[in-house]
Amino acid sequence: PTTESVKISIVDILGREIAELHSGVLFQGIYKFSWNGTNHLGLSVASGTYFAVAGFEKNTQIQKLLLLK
């Protein structure tokens, strides 16, 4: 099986990292990650636009998120 170093984080509209969902090596496959709307300190963040950023060794994928409370 193929492995790759992956970092999955949530960033705000200004590009500041809000939370880190995963950092480490993953085997090739399908994974599901969820974010509970909190920051690194466990505090609830404001409603707004955020981005899920998946950084791999050779590329990055970004998914726009809209957090509504």
C-alpha positions as CSV (number, residue, x, y, z in Angstrom):
1,P,0.0,0.0,0.0
2,T,1.1,3.6,-0.7
3,T,1.6,6.0,2.1
4,E,1.8,9.8,2.1
5,S,2.3,12.6,4.6
6,V,-0.9,14.6,4.9
7,K,-2.0,17.6,6.9
8,I,-5.6,18.5,7.0
9,S,-6.5,21.9,8.6
10,I,-9.3,24.5,8.8
11,V,-8.3,28.0,7.8
12,D,-10.3,31.3,7.9
13,I,-10.9,33.7,5.1
14,L,-7.5,35.4,5.9
15,G,-5.6,32.1,5.7
16,R,-5.0,31.8,9.4
17,E,-5.1,28.2,10.7
18,I,-8.1,27.7,13.0
19,A,-7.8,24.0,13.7
20,E,-5.7,21.0,12.7
21,L,-7.8,17.8,12.0
22,H,-4.9,15.5,11.0
23,S,-1.1,15.6,10.6
24,G,0.8,12.5,9.7
25,V,1.1,9.6,7.4
26,L,-2.0,7.9,5.8
27,F,-2.3,4.8,3.7
28,Q,-3.9,5.3,0.3
29,G,-7.7,5.1,0.7
30,I,-10.8,7.0,1.5
31,Y,-11.0,8.9,4.8
32,K,-13.7,11.1,6.4
33,F,-12.8,14.0,8.7
34,S,-15.2,16.2,10.6
35,W,-14.8,19.6,12.2
36,N,-17.0,20.6,15.1
37,G,-16.7,24.4,14.6
38,T,-14.0,25.0,17.3
39,N,-10.5,26.4,17.2
40,H,-7.2,25.0,18.5
41,L,-8.3,25.9,22.1
42,G,-11.7,24.2,21.8
43,L,-13.5,27.5,21.6
44,S,-16.4,27.9,19.2
45,V,-15.7,30.0,16.2
46,A,-18.0,32.6,14.6
47,S,-20.3,31.8,11.7
48,G,-18.6,32.5,8.4
49,T,-16.6,31.2,5.5
50,Y,-13.8,28.7,6.2
51,F,-11.7,26.4,4.1
52,A,-10.7,22.8,4.7
53,V,-7.1,22.4,3.4
54,A,-5.6,19.0,2.7
55,G,-1.9,19.3,2.1
56,F,-0.2,16.3,0.5
57,E,3.5,15.8,-0.4
58,K,2.9,16.9,-4.0
59,N,-0.3,18.9,-4.0
60,T,-2.9,20.7,-2.0
61,Q,-6.7,20.4,-2.1
62,I,-9.0,23.1,-0.8
63,Q,-12.7,22.8,0.0
64,K,-14.8,25.9,0.9
65,L,-17.0,25.6,4.0
66,L,-19.8,27.7,5.3
67,L,-20.4,27.6,9.0
68,L,-23.8,28.6,10.1
69,K,-25.0,28.7,13.7
